């Protein structure tokens, strides 16, 4: 199994043809996005997802017998699988580019750092399957802080060194709770949620990565009972270092198949001035 990116690199003279040949030969596509459903688990800080049919089949019927149904959805931009724009988090009143966060958001839009400024991603992706590397393949313990050493050890064990420009996805194993009948389990307010802390985020940024993702609602570690009261990894990545964050990802299938390197594909909605966007990321590998 190889990635599309490595296939192209091995055939630089053919360029686009190498990529097309790989697609014709056969590729496997992993859907890393969560299905959007009413009542799905989410951060309590954002408006929930809602979907309705304001126009149903039969409400209006054309002379030829044709009819159509139409939908309406409402949701926060940080609900379901989504990406954080650099306008999402400030620290001491400042955004990534040093501008005053309050001033930048006047008019209800972030012109310079909104979701519309996030370019589509077609990059090398790396899955760091942390619990498997630590010997607890079912998942990290609730509230466990994934350290810089954990990340480095995982990359070494998998033989997938993190490189500049990569998108690094961190499996904690918490994603297995997303479909739990008790939807509060995934949110984990009482138990805490595993994830990277400030040191882990700094390690990721030091590798020069483009974006980081995880299988939890807040990307980083949430202490038991603390909720979102402290999010140091968000500050490091979004404010200090300029690394995008992708949350609520479906990573179990990738991990089960032992896929640790792939072509990562993501395109956010170009919502002008928004602080984030729903996404449906993909991991693509070539079948050998």
Secondary structure as GFF3:
##gff-version 3
##sequence-region A 1 288
A	DSSP	beta_strand	2	3	.	.	.	ID=ss1
A	DSSP	alpha_helix	4	10	.	.	.	ID=ss2
A	DSSP	alpha_helix	16	25	.	.	.	ID=ss3
A	DSSP	beta_strand	27	31	.	.	.	ID=ss4
A	DSSP	beta_strand	50	55	.	.	.	ID=ss5
A	DSSP	beta_strand	70	74	.	.	.	ID=ss6
A	DSSP	beta_strand	82	84	.	.	.	ID=ss7
A	DSSP	alpha_helix	101	104	.	.	.	ID=ss8
A	DSSP	three_ten_helix	115	117	.	.	.	ID=ss9
A	DSSP	beta_strand	121	129	.	.	.	ID=ss10
A	DSSP	alpha_helix	130	133	.	.	.	ID=ss11
A	DSSP	beta_strand	145	146	.	.	.	ID=ss12
A	DSSP	alpha_helix	148	158	.	.	.	ID=ss13
A	DSSP	beta_strand	167	171	.	.	.	ID=ss14
A	DSSP	three_ten_helix	174	177	.	.	.	ID=ss15
A	DSSP	alpha_helix	184	187	.	.	.	ID=ss16
A	DSSP	beta_strand	195	196	.	.	.	ID=ss17
A	DSSP	alpha_helix	198	206	.	.	.	ID=ss18
A	DSSP	beta_strand	211	214	.	.	.	ID=ss19
A	DSSP	alpha_helix	232	234	.	.	.	ID=ss20
A	DSSP	pi_helix	235	241	.	.	.	ID=ss21
A	DSSP	beta_strand	244	247	.	.	.	ID=ss22
A	DSSP	alpha_helix	252	256	.	.	.	ID=ss23
A	DSSP	beta_strand	261	266	.	.	.	ID=ss24
A	DSSP	beta_strand	276	278	.	.	.	ID=ss25
A	DSSP	beta_strand	282	286	.	.	.	ID=ss26
###
